[in-house]
Amino acid sequence: MTREEFASLAAKGTIILDGAVGSNLYQAGMPRGICTEEWILEHPEPIQKLQREYVKAGTNILYAPTFAANRVTLKGFCLADRLEELNRGIVQMTKENLAGTGVLIAGDLTTTGQLLEPRGNMSYEKLLDVYREQIQVLAEAGVDLLVAETMLNVDETMAAVDAAMEVCDLPIMCTLSLNADGTAIYGGTAVEAVETLQAMGASAVGLNCSVGPDQLVAVVRSMKEAAQVPIIAKPNAGVPVINEKGEAVYQMTPETFAGHMVELVKAGAGIVGGCCGTSPAYIQALKRALE
């Protein structure tokens, strides 16, 4: 997919993304504290079932679960030498699972968890190399577009966009994890993100994770006012409650979530989906609410 084709698709109406992956895989038996990407390839049935359910629910763009398959994160699991294998394998599995559906596949990138200088020890050039490497593999594996999601500040998201512009011609969507006041966790604001990233070539900019849709109307509205590209909203199913096992429990129902998401569309979001705590039932409710 070219950037022009993505823009044309977005101009036709609201695009529906998928929902959470991690929280659903935990329910399917994935242990915590392991490399999700390795587990997915070793246990393909849960992700295949989840992907098919998201497609049935109404997803137009599905994220291939290559979320943290970058060199920095994989090194923590002693799996850096399997970077190409993991990314290619997951993309191929997703392509086979979605064959004939018409659903687009986004190669998924996220933060390395390492702060950029001067807050941390990661240089911009090193981070650029990290994203270049993963994007090159994803592009060669045949994804339709890219997404950098759950980013912690504007600067690291800039590195992902820079890398994408250098490596390929694929569209790249960008979403930061934003607080309810529109600030990013480690630097920058919602409006700064839109203005900076769209100027660099991002095809869509927005937010994901963090809080629920009921807290984000003003943030989405402020982003839309600054935007020349589509705005993305992919929030959690509300703010979680921590149970006695230390697990996050999301209590917003699919119908309540969908109702709040309609308000985000009215505020200017043109690309919508769900993050932590959501499931195919949430995407199905969202599709129905939009109709």
Beta strands, then each sheet from edge to edge (+ up, - down):
strand 1: 15-16
strand 2: 61-64
strand 3: 104-110
strand 4: 145-151
strand 5: 172-176
strand 6: 204-209
strand 7: 231-235
strand 8: 241-242
strand 9: 248-249
strand 10: 269-272
sheet 1: 1+ 10+ 7+ 6+ 5+ 4+ 3+ 2+
sheet 2: 8+ 9-
end
